[in-house]
Amino acid sequence: MRFGTIDGRLVLVRGDVALDAAAVSGGAWPADPLGVLERWPEFRAWAADPGRLDWERGRPFTRPVLGPPVPRPRQVFAVALNYRPHAAEGGYEPPSDPLIFTKFPACIAGPVTEVRLPPGRVDWEVELVAVVGTGGHQIPRERAWDAIAGLTVGQDLSERSLQMRGTPPQFSLAKSFPGFGPTGPVALTVDELADPDDLALECSVDGEVVQSDRTSNMIFPVSDLVAYISAACPLRPGDLIFTGTPAGVGNRRNPPRYLQEGQELVSRIDGIGEIRQRFVS
């Protein structure tokens, strides 16, 4: 199942047709994605019944109208140095435990957006993003996937000047400017994927591929991250987990490269889709 939003309302997506869950259910389901995710197992069972979904009532759409799968998450977690080559390019040893920080929810944006460049040095970081469904506290690793509603594509855009300011530096503000958390185009339930732990991801700047890897190379896979985060902080329906970026970020290149006005950043994950950001001054 693929789900996303149009005008903030949860829709099911098949091809280029979107089905408004609240409308087709006669109001049995709320339009707000958080309201649906709070009853995620029940919604999955409802949507799995072929007699429930009348795709004739769906509407054709074009990709730019899709919003983020979860427009207003309560919590947004992110993971630093979760690919060994990315740790190495920064001069770090691979971490022994996940390194968790946060992106503030106000940065979340849709899959096709314009992003205003703040002063400084804005960098790219393609990431697989896990959307929390049932969530919970102290979730064991073997049950971690049960807590996840779906997977989507994300960018952990980062303004490196602010990020590295201070001793020690702190990440969250530099990664939370407006539009710095684009996600989409849809979230895909894991049963749609042959192996949700092994997905190809890449991003390109103006057509040049700058990052390319597979999620099977993450140091801490999704199940480890769910268990580790929820051991301390209860995960709530609609929370997002940005799972880390592979090597190839701009600030570790020689010479460093940063996003410029007019450039287009395309991020894709096989089986899920792609997002596009254009940068303006």
Backbone as CSV, one residue per row, in Angstrom:
resi,resn,N_x,N_y,N_z,CA_x,CA_y,CA_z,C_x,C_y,C_z
1,MET,0.843,-1.195,0.000,0.000,0.000,0.000,0.876,1.242,0.000
2,ARG,0.497,2.196,-0.815,1.166,3.497,-0.871,0.212,4.551,-0.330
3,PHE,0.719,5.375,0.587,-0.123,6.442,1.109,0.665,7.741,1.138
4,GLY,-0.065,8.831,1.018,0.541,10.153,1.041,-0.508,11.171,1.430
5,THR,-0.286,12.419,1.053,-1.268,13.461,1.347,-1.451,14.369,0.148
6,ILE,-2.651,14.888,0.024,-2.979,15.985,-0.894,-3.763,17.003,-0.080
7,ASP,-3.282,18.224,-0.046,-3.899,19.279,0.765,-4.037,18.857,2.227
8,GLY,-3.052,18.125,2.720,-3.025,17.716,4.112,-3.910,16.536,4.454
9,ARG,-4.633,15.983,3.469,-5.540,14.866,3.694,-4.871,13.555,3.272
10,LEU,-5.062,12.515,4.053,-4.452,11.236,3.721,-5.123,10.628,2.500
11,VAL,-4.287,10.197,1.545,-4.786,9.527,0.346,-4.033,8.215,0.160
12,LEU,-4.716,7.248,-0.412,-4.081,6.043,-0.912,-3.759,6.277,-2.380
13,VAL,-2.621,5.740,-2.815,-2.136,6.034,-4.165,-1.928,4.726,-4.923
14,ARG,-2.458,4.694,-6.135,-2.200,3.584,-7.053,-1.931,4.170,-8.424
15,GLY,-0.675,4.048,-8.872,-0.298,4.695,-10.119,-0.420,6.197,-9.978
16,ASP,-1.202,6.797,-10.866,-1.435,8.236,-10.815,-2.854,8.571,-10.371
17,VAL,-3.414,7.698,-9.546,-4.749,7.921,-9.007,-4.661,7.955,-7.485
18,ALA,-5.301,8.935,-6.889,-5.321,9.075,-5.435,-6.749,8.899,-4.937
19,LEU,-6.872,8.168,-3.822,-8.164,7.899,-3.228,-8.185,8.501,-1.832
20,ASP,-9.060,9.467,-1.604,-9.160,10.149,-0.319,-9.792,9.204,0.701
21,ALA,-9.032,8.838,1.736,-9.495,7.816,2.682,-10.735,8.260,3.442
22,ALA,-10.792,9.527,3.857,-11.952,10.002,4.602,-13.198,10.007,3.725
23,ALA,-13.046,10.448,2.479,-14.201,10.542,1.586,-14.739,9.168,1.213
24,VAL,-13.838,8.259,0.842,-14.292,6.952,0.370,-14.854,6.111,1.506
25,SER,-14.463,6.424,2.753,-14.978,5.665,3.902,-16.221,6.306,4.510
26,GLY,-16.690,7.391,3.900,-17.846,8.072,4.445,-17.596,8.688,5.807
27,GLY,-16.347,9.073,6.045,-15.990,9.702,7.305,-15.597,8.727,8.396
28,ALA,-15.536,7.433,8.081,-15.096,6.462,9.089,-13.644,6.680,9.467
29,TRP,-12.877,7.222,8.530,-11.474,7.553,8.795,-11.282,9.054,8.707
30,PRO,-10.459,9.627,9.584,-10.225,11.072,9.524,-9.361,11.432,8.325
31,ALA,-9.439,12.681,7.924,-8.581,13.154,6.842,-7.144,13.348,7.313
32,ASP,-6.951,13.655,8.587,-5.632,13.920,9.150,-4.812,12.626,9.203
33,PRO,-3.628,12.590,8.577,-2.810,11.368,8.615,-2.507,10.887,10.027
34,LEU,-2.304,11.805,10.981,-2.017,11.366,12.343,-3.193,10.591,12.932
35,GLY,-4.402,11.017,12.621,-5.570,10.307,13.113,-5.659,8.885,12.569
36,VAL,-5.254,8.718,11.314,-5.231,7.378,10.721,-4.110,6.545,11.322
37,LEU,-2.926,7.124,11.454,-1.780,6.377,11.980,-1.994,5.947,13.429
38,GLU,-2.782,6.685,14.176,-3.093,6.281,15.550,-3.938,5.012,15.605
39,ARG,-4.566,4.667,14.492,-5.356,3.430,14.398,-4.813,2.565,13.260
40,TRP,-3.502,2.532,13.148,-2.878,1.963,11.959,-3.229,0.498,11.709
41,PRO,-3.159,-0.421,12.668,-3.504,-1.814,12.364,-4.942,-1.956,11.850
42,GLU,-5.866,-1.195,12.445,-7.258,-1.235,12.002,-7.384,-0.700,10.579
43,PHE,-6.656,0.379,10.284,-6.721,0.958,8.940,-6.132,0.000,7.905
44,ARG,-5.021,-0.662,8.236,-4.427,-1.621,7.310,-5.412,-2.723,6.975
45,ALA,-6.109,-3.228,7.985,-7.085,-4.284,7.745,-8.238,-3.782,6.877
46,TRP,-8.673,-2.540,7.132,-9.749,-1.952,6.332,-9.315,-1.792,4.875
47,ALA,-8.141,-1.262,4.661,-7.660,-0.996,3.301,-7.337,-2.276,2.544
48,ALA,-7.060,-3.375,3.269,-6.720,-4.641,2.608,-7.949,-5.334,2.033
49,ASP,-9.137,-4.912,2.431,-10.376,-5.505,1.920,-10.679,-4.899,0.555
50,PRO,-10.578,-5.686,-0.530,-10.774,-5.096,-1.865,-12.161,-4.489,-2.060
51,GLY,-13.139,-4.918,-1.277,-14.464,-4.344,-1.412,-14.596,-2.965,-0.816
52,ARG,-13.587,-2.539,-0.041,-13.655,-1.231,0.616,-13.230,-0.091,-0.310
53,LEU,-12.314,-0.373,-1.211,-11.689,0.697,-1.983,-12.275,0.751,-3.390
54,ASP,-13.015,1.784,-3.648,-13.605,1.996,-4.967,-12.703,2.962,-5.729
55,TRP,-11.773,2.401,-6.498,-10.811,3.250,-7.201,-11.465,4.082,-8.295
56,GLU,-12.692,3.748,-8.652,-13.423,4.594,-9.603,-13.704,5.972,-9.001
57,ARG,-13.681,6.057,-7.663,-13.901,7.344,-6.999,-12.602,8.111,-6.799
58,GLY,-11.501,7.520,-7.206,-10.222,8.208,-7.107,-10.104,9.318,-8.131
59,ARG,-9.105,10.174,-7.922,-8.907,11.261,-8.878,-7.489,11.207,-9.414
60,PRO,-7.336,11.398,-10.733,-5.981,11.484,-11.275,-5.265,12.692,-10.682
61,PHE,-3.946,12.586,-10.555,-3.188,13.704,-10.008,-1.823,13.740,-10.671
62,THR,-1.171,14.875,-10.532,0.220,14.994,-10.966,1.090,15.064,-9.726
63,ARG,2.308,14.580,-9.811,3.166,14.426,-8.637,3.334,15.695,-7.801
64,PRO,3.439,16.894,-8.407,3.670,18.073,-7.557,2.572,18.366,-6.550
65,VAL,1.364,17.810,-6.701,0.318,18.128,-5.736,0.467,17.311,-4.453
66,LEU,1.267,16.276,-4.472,1.450,15.470,-3.265,2.212,16.268,-2.218
67,GLY,1.767,16.160,-0.975,2.486,16.756,0.137,3.328,15.707,0.840
68,PRO,3.934,16.053,1.968,4.681,15.061,2.743,3.728,13.995,3.266
69,PRO,4.145,12.729,3.332,3.256,11.683,3.864,2.739,11.990,5.266
70,VAL,3.564,12.632,6.090,3.126,13.095,7.415,3.478,14.584,7.515
71,PRO,2.537,15.474,7.276,2.865,16.907,7.256,3.256,17.477,8.607
72,ARG,2.700,16.934,9.702,2.930,17.515,11.034,3.330,16.430,12.033
73,PRO,4.500,15.821,11.844,4.921,14.797,12.813,5.174,15.415,14.178
74,ARG,4.944,14.637,15.219,5.207,15.125,16.571,6.707,15.149,16.847
75,GLN,7.417,14.112,16.406,8.843,13.988,16.665,9.548,13.580,15.371
76,VAL,10.727,14.145,15.154,11.535,13.796,13.988,12.939,13.456,14.481
77,PHE,13.280,12.184,14.411,14.598,11.717,14.814,15.489,11.585,13.584
78,ALA,16.791,11.712,13.795,17.746,11.542,12.707,18.993,10.859,13.256
79,VAL,19.752,10.261,12.350,20.890,9.427,12.736,22.131,9.916,12.008
80,ALA,23.198,10.145,12.767,24.471,10.592,12.197,25.391,9.391,11.964
81,LEU,26.191,9.474,10.905,27.292,8.520,10.643,26.803,7.073,10.640
82,ASN,25.745,6.798,9.875,25.178,5.444,9.860,25.636,4.616,8.670
83,TYR,26.568,5.132,7.872,27.220,4.366,6.810,28.727,4.511,7.016
84,ARG,29.459,3.421,6.980,30.891,3.473,7.258,31.647,4.414,6.326
85,PRO,31.377,4.404,4.998,32.101,5.342,4.131,31.818,6.808,4.476
86,HIS,30.608,7.100,4.929,30.296,8.485,5.318,31.054,8.864,6.586
87,ALA,31.133,7.940,7.545,31.935,8.211,8.739,33.392,8.441,8.352
88,ALA,33.900,7.605,7.450,35.302,7.706,7.054,35.595,9.012,6.336
89,GLU,34.675,9.468,5.471,34.949,10.697,4.729,34.985,11.908,5.660
90,GLY,34.352,11.783,6.844,34.403,12.849,7.834,35.551,12.710,8.813
91,GLY,36.324,11.635,8.680,37.445,11.417,9.581,37.064,10.780,10.898
92,TYR,35.925,10.070,10.931,35.441,9.463,12.167,35.509,7.944,12.088
93,GLU,35.640,7.313,13.248,35.482,5.873,13.355,33.980,5.551,13.336
94,PRO,33.597,4.390,12.817,32.178,4.016,12.877,31.694,3.984,14.326
95,PRO,30.539,4.545,14.618,30.064,4.587,16.008,29.693,3.202,16.524
96,SER,29.827,3.010,17.829,29.449,1.737,18.445,27.967,1.702,18.805
97,ASP,27.345,2.859,18.902,25.913,2.980,19.147,25.359,4.043,18.203
98,PRO,24.069,3.977,17.870,23.495,5.010,17.001,23.659,6.404,17.608
99,LEU,23.993,7.367,16.746,24.142,8.759,17.149,22.872,9.496,16.738
100,ILE,22.052,9.856,17.710,20.716,10.388,17.448,20.685,11.890,17.681
101,PHE,20.096,12.609,16.724,19.787,14.026,16.920,18.367,14.240,16.403
102,THR,17.915,15.473,16.347,16.558,15.742,15.874,16.558,16.824,14.802
103,LYS,15.596,16.703,13.899,15.220,17.800,13.025,13.880,18.303,13.559
104,PHE,13.742,19.606,13.726,12.494,20.109,14.277,11.378,19.993,13.237
105,PRO,10.165,19.627,13.665,9.100,19.303,12.720,8.748,20.410,11.735
106,ALA,9.025,21.674,12.075,8.681,22.767,11.160,9.443,22.699,9.841
107,CYS,10.508,21.895,9.758,11.287,21.807,8.516,10.668,20.858,7.501
108,ILE,9.665,20.070,7.896,9.125,19.037,7.013,8.401,19.672,5.831
109,ALA,8.679,19.147,4.644,8.094,19.673,3.410,7.762,18.507,2.491
110,GLY,7.104,18.830,1.388,6.672,17.815,0.440,7.749,17.414,-0.543
111,PRO,7.384,16.544,-1.468,8.384,15.946,-2.355,8.874,16.836,-3.486
112,VAL,8.098,17.815,-3.908,8.510,18.717,-4.995,8.363,20.131,-4.466
113,THR,9.507,20.776,-4.162,9.465,22.062,-3.471,10.558,22.996,-3.955
114,GLU,10.353,24.269,-3.660,11.425,25.254,-3.729,11.928,25.490,-2.317
115,VAL,13.237,25.530,-2.162,13.841,25.742,-0.857,14.652,27.032,-0.913
116,ARG,14.366,27.949,-0.002,15.108,29.201,0.060,16.425,28.960,0.781
117,LEU,17.521,29.324,0.143,18.845,29.117,0.714,19.121,30.156,1.800
118,PRO,19.358,29.742,3.031,19.775,30.701,4.049,21.239,31.064,3.839
119,PRO,21.735,32.107,4.478,23.172,32.391,4.397,23.974,31.200,4.917
120,GLY,25.103,30.949,4.287,25.950,29.860,4.745,26.209,28.837,3.653
121,ARG,26.351,27.582,4.052,26.763,26.507,3.148,25.778,25.350,3.284
122,VAL,24.870,25.241,2.322,23.795,24.245,2.391,24.224,22.987,1.646
123,ASP,24.099,21.864,2.317,24.588,20.577,1.824,23.423,19.600,1.679
124,TRP,23.654,18.550,0.897,22.651,17.514,0.637,22.950,16.254,1.451
125,GLU,21.889,15.499,1.798,22.036,14.207,2.474,20.794,13.370,2.183
126,VAL,20.846,12.503,1.170,19.708,11.642,0.871,19.557,10.594,1.971
127,GLU,18.307,10.271,2.340,18.094,9.311,3.415,16.795,8.531,3.216
128,LEU,16.819,7.282,3.648,15.595,6.530,3.850,14.941,7.025,5.135
129,VAL,13.626,7.273,5.080,12.899,7.768,6.244,11.824,6.750,6.614
130,ALA,11.823,6.334,7.886,10.799,5.425,8.394,9.678,6.226,9.034
131,VAL,8.439,5.898,8.673,7.248,6.536,9.237,6.685,5.608,10.311
132,VAL,6.589,6.101,11.526,6.112,5.288,12.635,4.596,5.131,12.559
133,GLY,4.126,3.890,12.766,2.698,3.616,12.808,2.238,3.443,14.240
134,THR,2.241,2.210,14.719,1.771,1.966,16.087,2.735,2.517,17.130
135,GLY,4.033,2.515,16.830,5.006,3.047,17.778,5.036,2.251,19.068
136,GLY,5.446,2.931,20.139,5.514,2.276,21.429,6.774,2.632,22.180
137,HIS,6.889,2.104,23.387,8.031,2.343,24.265,8.756,1.028,24.493
138,GLN,10.082,1.061,24.419,10.920,-0.107,24.659,10.521,-1.251,23.734
139,ILE,10.503,-0.950,22.456,10.119,-1.936,21.436,11.299,-2.876,21.191
140,PRO,11.133,-4.191,21.334,12.249,-5.100,21.054,12.567,-5.137,19.567
141,ARG,13.824,-5.408,19.268,14.282,-5.389,17.883,13.447,-6.312,16.996
142,GLU,13.081,-7.484,17.517,12.357,-8.449,16.691,10.937,-8.000,16.367
143,ARG,10.448,-6.966,17.041,9.113,-6.442,16.764,9.165,-5.040,16.153
144,ALA,10.360,-4.605,15.807,10.520,-3.216,15.365,9.737,-2.913,14.092
145,TRP,9.755,-3.809,13.119,9.050,-3.517,11.874,7.542,-3.415,12.085
146,ASP,7.022,-4.074,13.120,5.589,-3.963,13.410,5.195,-2.539,13.797
147,ALA,6.162,-1.757,14.272,5.881,-0.385,14.697,5.916,0.605,13.545
148,ILE,6.379,0.175,12.374,6.585,1.075,11.235,5.424,0.967,10.257
149,ALA,4.849,2.115,9.901,3.757,2.152,8.928,4.275,2.082,7.498
150,GLY,5.417,2.699,7.230,5.922,2.712,5.869,7.270,3.384,5.775
151,LEU,7.818,3.356,4.569,9.117,3.955,4.270,8.949,4.987,3.175
152,THR,9.722,6.064,3.270,9.660,7.112,2.263,11.052,7.667,2.011
153,VAL,11.138,8.585,1.055,12.404,9.224,0.676,12.518,10.549,1.414
154,GLY,13.714,10.882,1.877,13.910,12.162,2.540,15.254,12.774,2.228
155,GLN,15.369,14.065,2.504,16.623,14.800,2.438,16.856,15.471,3.784
156,ASP,18.005,15.206,4.367,18.414,15.892,5.596,19.286,17.083,5.189
157,LEU,18.647,18.101,4.605,19.400,19.286,4.187,20.036,19.942,5.409
158,SER,21.253,20.442,5.232,22.052,20.894,6.375,22.814,22.156,6.013
159,GLU,22.718,23.163,6.873,23.518,24.380,6.686,24.768,24.221,7.547
160,ARG,25.909,23.974,6.890,27.097,23.514,7.600,27.741,24.596,8.478
161,SER,27.616,25.867,8.137,28.247,26.907,8.963,27.637,26.913,10.358
162,LEU,26.303,26.928,10.434,25.635,26.906,11.729,25.847,25.563,12.424
163,GLN,25.858,24.487,11.638,26.017,23.156,12.222,27.330,23.020,12.988
164,MET,28.404,23.601,12.443,29.725,23.422,13.040,30.103,24.556,13.987
165,ARG,29.162,25.499,14.213,29.443,26.604,15.113,29.356,26.119,16.562
166,GLY,30.281,26.575,17.377,30.245,26.229,18.792,31.138,25.047,19.128
167,THR,31.425,24.895,20.410,32.251,23.803,20.905,31.569,23.190,22.126
168,PRO,31.030,21.963,22.001,30.952,21.171,20.777,29.850,21.697,19.856
169,PRO,29.901,21.337,18.571,28.853,21.792,17.659,27.534,21.092,17.962
170,GLN,26.423,21.707,17.545,25.108,21.073,17.668,24.451,21.079,16.297
171,PHE,23.661,20.042,16.030,23.160,19.815,14.678,21.777,20.404,14.408
172,SER,20.885,20.390,15.384,19.463,20.433,15.085,19.002,21.716,14.396
173,LEU,19.437,22.892,14.862,19.001,24.138,14.227,19.458,24.203,12.780
174,ALA,20.683,23.776,12.506,21.237,23.858,11.164,20.523,22.941,10.180
175,LYS,19.767,21.989,10.682,19.067,21.030,9.846,17.562,21.261,9.836
176,SER,17.139,22.431,10.333,15.709,22.649,10.526,15.188,23.945,9.924
177,PHE,15.933,24.540,8.988,15.403,25.696,8.263,14.141,25.267,7.498
178,PRO,13.283,26.208,7.131,12.098,25.857,6.352,12.469,25.069,5.092
179,GLY,11.786,23.952,4.898,12.020,23.132,3.711,13.184,22.183,3.811
180,PHE,13.873,22.135,4.956,15.078,21.313,5.078,14.784,19.850,5.393
181,GLY,13.501,19.460,5.407,13.144,18.052,5.613,12.139,17.577,4.583
182,PRO,12.438,17.699,3.281,11.480,17.212,2.288,11.348,15.692,2.342
183,THR,10.116,15.207,2.206,9.835,13.777,2.241,8.775,13.445,1.207
184,GLY,8.764,12.183,0.774,7.748,11.730,-0.169,8.352,10.816,-1.233
185,PRO,7.737,10.671,-2.387,6.432,11.239,-2.737,5.276,10.550,-2.008
186,VAL,5.511,9.285,-1.609,4.539,8.523,-0.830,5.316,7.731,0.208
187,ALA,4.600,7.162,1.164,5.172,6.149,2.053,4.657,4.795,1.593
188,LEU,5.556,3.830,1.584,5.262,2.498,1.065,5.320,1.498,2.214
189,THR,4.258,0.719,2.401,4.285,-0.299,3.453,5.311,-1.372,3.085
190,VAL,5.943,-1.942,4.111,7.112,-2.801,3.861,6.740,-4.100,3.164
191,ASP,5.468,-4.528,3.232,5.078,-5.748,2.534,5.156,-5.585,1.020
192,GLU,5.260,-4.345,0.532,5.381,-4.086,-0.903,6.814,-4.262,-1.401
193,LEU,7.765,-4.463,-0.495,9.178,-4.532,-0.858,9.719,-5.929,-0.634
194,ALA,10.529,-6.413,-1.583,11.127,-7.740,-1.445,12.005,-7.815,-0.206
195,ASP,12.779,-6.758,0.042,13.637,-6.693,1.227,13.722,-5.242,1.671
196,PRO,12.955,-4.856,2.687,12.978,-3.449,3.108,14.310,-3.018,3.710
197,ASP,15.197,-3.966,3.997,16.519,-3.634,4.523,17.573,-3.503,3.431
198,ASP,17.172,-3.604,2.168,18.158,-3.532,1.079,17.562,-2.774,-0.097
199,LEU,17.651,-1.448,-0.025,17.091,-0.571,-1.046,18.189,0.330,-1.592
200,ALA,18.227,0.503,-2.906,19.190,1.408,-3.529,18.716,2.841,-3.368
201,LEU,19.626,3.733,-2.959,19.291,5.154,-2.846,20.395,5.986,-3.468
202,GLU,20.009,7.116,-4.025,20.990,8.017,-4.620,20.413,9.410,-4.695
203,CYS,21.299,10.394,-4.853,20.832,11.742,-5.168,21.773,12.363,-6.182
204,SER,21.229,13.311,-6.921,21.988,13.988,-7.966,21.733,15.479,-7.891
205,VAL,22.741,16.248,-8.307,22.648,17.700,-8.393,22.769,18.081,-9.855
206,ASP,21.700,18.659,-10.399,21.661,19.018,-11.824,22.072,17.847,-12.711
207,GLY,21.600,16.659,-12.362,21.841,15.474,-13.176,23.102,14.706,-12.846
208,GLU,23.996,15.254,-12.032,25.231,14.557,-11.647,24.996,13.780,-10.356
209,VAL,25.186,12.466,-10.401,25.001,11.649,-9.205,26.108,11.968,-8.202
210,VAL,25.704,12.345,-7.000,26.674,12.711,-5.961,26.672,11.734,-4.786
211,GLN,25.604,10.957,-4.628,25.544,9.923,-3.594,24.865,8.692,-4.177
212,SER,25.381,7.508,-3.837,24.780,6.270,-4.297,25.212,5.141,-3.372
213,ASP,24.248,4.390,-2.844,24.568,3.287,-1.933,23.322,2.428,-1.781
214,ARG,23.373,1.471,-0.874,22.234,0.628,-0.545,22.002,0.666,0.959
215,THR,20.739,0.615,1.365,20.443,0.692,2.792,20.936,-0.539,3.546
216,SER,21.233,-1.620,2.847,21.813,-2.797,3.506,23.188,-2.503,4.070
217,ASN,23.791,-1.392,3.659,25.107,-1.008,4.171,25.024,-0.088,5.387
218,MET,23.826,0.174,5.879,23.724,0.952,7.118,24.370,0.181,8.270
219,ILE,25.053,0.895,9.138,25.643,0.266,10.321,24.535,-0.240,11.238
220,PHE,23.522,0.582,11.449,22.380,0.239,12.290,21.127,0.258,11.422
221,PRO,20.567,-0.900,11.083,19.365,-0.937,10.245,18.151,-0.391,10.988
222,VAL,17.054,-0.301,10.275,15.846,0.302,10.830,15.431,-0.368,12.132
223,SER,15.483,-1.694,12.188,15.051,-2.392,13.400,15.914,-2.025,14.596
224,ASP,17.223,-1.864,14.395,18.099,-1.431,15.483,17.740,-0.022,15.947
225,LEU,17.453,0.861,14.990,17.150,2.249,15.338,15.842,2.349,16.125
226,VAL,14.831,1.609,15.700,13.558,1.627,16.415,13.755,1.150,17.853
227,ALA,14.484,0.057,18.022,14.709,-0.474,19.369,15.516,0.501,20.217
228,TYR,16.551,1.091,19.629,17.443,1.979,20.380,16.730,3.258,20.794
229,ILE,16.030,3.896,19.858,15.349,5.154,20.173,14.225,4.915,21.172
230,SER,13.412,3.879,20.921,12.246,3.656,21.774,12.632,3.165,23.161
231,ALA,13.863,2.692,23.343,14.307,2.312,24.684,14.310,3.519,25.611
232,ALA,14.513,4.702,25.031,14.527,5.931,25.834,13.278,6.769,25.626
233,CYS,12.874,6.909,24.386,11.819,7.865,24.037,10.668,7.132,23.354
234,PRO,9.476,7.151,23.909,8.358,6.487,23.238,8.143,7.047,21.829
235,LEU,7.972,6.138,20.878,7.675,6.531,19.507,6.169,6.660,19.358
236,ARG,5.739,7.741,18.703,4.323,8.033,18.549,3.908,7.905,17.087
237,PRO,2.649,7.588,16.831,2.197,7.493,15.448,2.515,8.764,14.658
238,GLY,3.106,8.568,13.489,3.460,9.695,12.636,4.852,10.232,12.840
239,ASP,5.569,9.778,13.865,6.965,10.191,14.032,7.779,9.748,12.812
240,LEU,8.836,10.490,12.528,9.727,10.167,11.421,11.110,9.841,11.954
241,ILE,11.760,8.866,11.312,13.160,8.537,11.612,13.956,8.657,10.323
242,PHE,14.778,9.709,10.228,15.737,9.848,9.129,16.919,8.944,9.479
243,THR,17.172,7.930,8.653,18.036,6.823,9.067,19.517,7.001,8.749
244,GLY,19.912,8.149,8.215,21.329,8.389,7.936,21.616,8.456,6.455
245,THR,22.732,9.092,6.119,23.085,9.322,4.717,24.370,8.599,4.351
246,PRO,24.498,8.151,3.101,25.756,7.535,2.656,26.809,8.584,2.320
247,ALA,27.969,8.108,1.896,29.069,9.000,1.531,28.697,9.844,0.316
248,GLY,29.446,10.955,0.149,29.274,11.804,-1.016,28.706,13.170,-0.725
249,VAL,28.605,13.552,0.557,28.074,14.871,0.884,29.046,15.951,0.418
250,GLY,28.511,17.162,0.265,29.303,18.233,-0.339,30.453,18.726,0.504
251,ASN,30.256,18.794,1.840,31.294,19.420,2.656,32.519,18.530,2.846
252,ARG,32.451,17.273,2.427,33.607,16.381,2.533,34.302,16.180,1.199
253,ARG,33.909,16.942,0.186,34.566,16.864,-1.119,35.770,17.795,-1.144
254,ASN,36.631,17.567,-2.112,37.837,18.383,-2.267,37.881,18.951,-3.683
255,PRO,37.552,20.244,-3.855,37.132,21.194,-2.822,35.678,20.954,-2.415
256,PRO,35.251,21.488,-1.260,33.854,21.326,-0.834,32.890,21.936,-1.860
257,ARG,31.704,21.350,-1.939,30.656,21.849,-2.827,29.374,22.038,-2.027
258,TYR,28.651,23.098,-2.360,27.399,23.369,-1.671,26.334,23.739,-2.690
259,LEU,25.085,23.646,-2.284,23.973,23.918,-3.175,23.885,25.404,-3.493
260,GLN,23.580,25.684,-4.771,23.547,27.054,-5.263,22.169,27.392,-5.823
261,GLU,21.891,28.684,-5.886,20.644,29.160,-6.470,20.453,28.573,-7.867
262,GLY,19.235,28.084,-8.127,18.893,27.555,-9.438,19.170,26.081,-9.606
263,GLN,19.906,25.466,-8.692,20.210,24.048,-8.839,19.012,23.191,-8.442
264,GLU,18.965,21.978,-9.019,17.920,21.029,-8.686,18.548,19.783,-8.081
265,LEU,18.009,19.380,-6.944,18.460,18.198,-6.227,17.386,17.125,-6.378
266,VAL,17.769,15.961,-6.898,16.835,14.851,-7.071,17.316,13.693,-6.206
267,SER,16.433,13.192,-5.351,16.758,12.090,-4.444,15.783,10.962,-4.715
268,ARG,16.293,9.740,-4.832,15.409,8.614,-5.156,15.808,7.367,-4.387
269,ILE,14.811,6.550,-4.121,15.010,5.224,-3.543,14.203,4.242,-4.372
270,ASP,14.871,3.180,-4.818,14.211,2.204,-5.674,12.987,1.627,-4.979
271,GLY,11.908,1.534,-5.733,10.677,0.967,-5.216,9.770,1.964,-4.528
272,ILE,10.322,3.109,-4.125,9.518,4.109,-3.405,9.239,5.318,-4.290
273,GLY,10.268,5.875,-4.904,10.066,7.024,-5.771,11.155,8.052,-5.593
274,GLU,10.881,9.280,-6.027,11.873,10.340,-5.970,11.242,11.641,-5.528
275,ILE,12.100,12.506,-4.961,11.697,13.859,-4.582,12.621,14.832,-5.298
276,ARG,12.133,16.083,-5.495,12.896,17.092,-6.238,12.828,18.421,-5.503
277,GLN,13.989,19.008,-5.306,14.069,20.330,-4.682,14.841,21.270,-5.595
278,ARG,14.278,22.462,-5.789,14.978,23.528,-6.505,15.272,24.637,-5.512
279,PHE,16.460,25.247,-5.637,16.946,26.175,-4.625,16.912,27.598,-5.152
280,VAL,16.395,28.501,-4.300,16.276,29.908,-4.654,16.976,30.712,-3.572
281,SER,17.387,31.925,-3.937,18.102,32.774,-2.975,17.103,33.508,-2.093
